[in-house]
Each structure stands twice: as structure tokens, then as C-alpha cells.
């Protein structure tokens, strides 16, 4: 058992900001009272220890209060993507065996008939009464089931991952031992709370006594960094690209110069979700941005390895060193295996729990990698992204790593394209850094120096300018690009091999 971190800071640092929104600042004392009030309200609605409650809504102070209220009760939070259509929600609710749903959109008859529905407005109404509610010093059992988080489902469909409170607690503890975070710091909630990375931000901040910044939905993360004096931020590749593009624009006014200066107040940028192009990392370093590269997975409650502070370029091209409270090994097939205090409890399927661990407790991630002599992890790619071309194994990430190092290439993705002779051949999509396109020789000459001919893509297409490419998600959807190749006449062909 541990004291709830929020109640602990409510006692030791009551006036420190815990949540900062576009409307107000919530101190640790006030947040603690809101959580106590919310927990009491949920218990009156029948939510008890072990109950599974779906949360469907936008990031907000209410969302955060509900999460921590559920954990104080001993209930299990199931944060779900609010963009899911109702029919898909039905399947998710059945998979995770939901008994309550806390929603902030019009409910459907299906949910009304089968679930205990708690309207978001009821939680919001309780905020004003919370100042009269005495906050308690709640204890939380680390071994309690705490959350069921859906994976991205990029390969075999979404899986429902069951975490204990300890999984998130020790994940944050190890992260905070690597990246300095303290009272007065502000971490931008730039990831959704239905993603494990969003939950990680809450735990890191509340364990350190720092503040979570919840921007308005209409505010971009660039605007939020300036407006809320953000010190820490978690970014995916596309967000970093936009940040650097904005920073590189000519300063037209004194206000623009002030915005640019705000970027230098950042203490840490945590970069994860997928591989980052080398060109972006170089730009970030030249812009003196304090970046950290991380490798993680939902099954380990987010981070596994992360680069330390002030890491040089050659180390930022790796996925960092193992954080405390985790163990990692590379097996005989070069697969990354993990275990430790952050390892999930199992996959949920209705009322059953699948525990896919070997006899020694190791979990096979499906990622291939290697560890260098200094203990830095090099992630080579997904085992299930590999495809066979004429009897030869093709690892897309190996090709992408080389493409991303080329001048003028901001991002690339390589996927299999059906071929009558070889079964499949690699095809590449390139996103140029600027309007000018890279030439055939600029791409093929470097590839031919490092790759055998069968690994060089036959076709090079321009990155499509559409939202479906997955740029707004944490990971780029390979399946989307593979589907585009079924109708290549709709694509812009840059050149052939």
C-alpha cells in the first residue's frame, strides 16, 4: 500500500499547481478534494472495487479526476478512443467486460440498457462542491488492477492490456530518475488519455509534484507551449517536424521572437511512438532542444529504454538505455524480450486473462533489436513487418533507416507491393523536407552502397497529403500505405529503380 501521490502533495505542498487548463489552475489541495468527492459520487452510483468503468471523452480535468477516483476505489479504468463509432464501442465493451460507462457525448440505447451510465456533466458539477468536501489521505494498493488499455492494433488487431497500479507507478518512477521533473515543472498533456503515453504523463507529474497542462482542444501544441510555460512535452515524429518548421520560419514580429524563445525554456522533449528520421534529430540538436529518444510498448506501461540527458547525436540515434524497474534481453532470434515491475498482467478477453509469458516471466515484444557494448538499445524493426521477396527476407525498417538519413528526406515508409515474379517487392513512400523533390540518383546511389539489390525498392512514391496516413496518430499505419498500392495510378510516382 502507498499513499495516493496527489493526497501526499495536497498535504506537503497544497498550493502547488497540479492541473493547468485553459480555464483555471487546480492546486494539489483542490484536486485532492475533487477526487475524494468524485470517488464518493462513483461509489453512490455502485462503482466498487474491481468494477470496470469505461471512460469515453476528451482530455480534461474531469477525466483526470475520474481516473484517480476510480483508482482510490480500487476500480479498473478502461479509457477508450472517443472517435470509435457506437458499433465498434459495443465490441470493445464486450471484449473488456465493462459494467459502467462514463461518457461525455449522447449515449446510445445499447449502453443505457446494459450498462450503468454516468454522465460527464455529473462529474463536472461536483467540482464546485469539492471545495466543501474534505480531501482524504487515501491509500492505494499497488497490486490492484488499475487500467485496461487498448494497443494500437497495427498488426494483429487491438489487444486489451491489463495493468496494475504498480505497472504505471514504477514506470513513472524509473522515468523520473532519468529525466528531471520537480514541483514547478509543467508537462503538456499532448497525448490522449486512452493511450498509454497519456497515462504516463499523469503518473510522472503526480509522483514528482509537477503540473499536468491540459490545453483546449482548439489550441495547437505549439500555442500551448507558449501560453502555459510548458517545461516538458511528449512528441511523435510529426509533431516534432511541425515544431521545427515553426521555429525555422522568419520572425516577423516581437511576438514571434517571444514564441521562439519559449522553446528554449523547455527542459525535456520525450520523443517516441515510432522511429524518428535522422534529419529531424539533427535539426532538433542544432536548435538546442533537449530531446530524449524512448522505446516503449503498451504491455510495459510505456517506456522501457530512454536516452539520458545531454546525450550526443550518436546516442540519440539509438533507443536509449534500460530504465530502472525493468529487465531486457535479446534472444537467439534477435527479438527484444522484457519483464519487470512495469510488465502488464495479461490480455483481457471478456472474463478471461491470457498471460503470454515464458516460464522465466519474459514477454516477447515482436520487435527485433540489438544491444551495444555501452548498453544502448538499437531497435531494428517489427518481426511481423518482415516480408519475403523471391525467397529473401526484407526488413522494411532497415531500408527506412537509410532513407531517413538522406538529405532532403523528412520521413519514409517501406511496404510490400505484390509482384508476379517475386511474390512481393518493396515500395517506398518519401516525404521530402521541402518543396523540392529528391532526385533518383540522390536516393539510389547511397542505397546501393549499403544494400543488396533485392532490398532496394522498385518504386518510390510521394508521401500522400491526406489525413488517413496516420499522421495524427501515435504510429504511422503501414496497412494504410500498403492498401494505397492496390491502386497505384492514384499516387505520384517519383521514380523507379
Secondary structure, DSSP 8 states (H G I E B T S, - for coil): -EE-HHHHHHHHSTTSEEEEESS-EEEHHHHHHHHHHHHHHHHHTT--TT-EEEEES-S-HHHHHHHHHHHHHT-EEEEE-TTS-HHHHHHHHHHHT-SEEEESS---HHHHHHSEEEEHHHHHHHHHHHTTS-----EE-TTSEEEEEE---TTT---EEEEEHHHHHHHHHHHHHHS---TT-EEE--S-TTSHHHHHHHHHHHHHT-EEEE--TTS-HHHHHHHTT--EEEE-HHHHHHHHHHHHS---SHHHHHHHHHHTT--EEEE-SS---HHHHHHHHHTT--EEEEEEEGGGTEEEEE--TT--HHHHTS--EE-TTEEEEE-TTSEEEEEETT---EEEETTEEE----TT--EEEEEEEEE-TTSBEEEEEEGGG-EEETTEEE-HHHHHHHHTTSTTEEEEEEEEEEETTTEEEEEEEEEESSSS---HHHHHHHHHHHS-GGGS-SEEEE---SGGGSTTSSS--HHHHHHHGGGGGGS-EEEE-
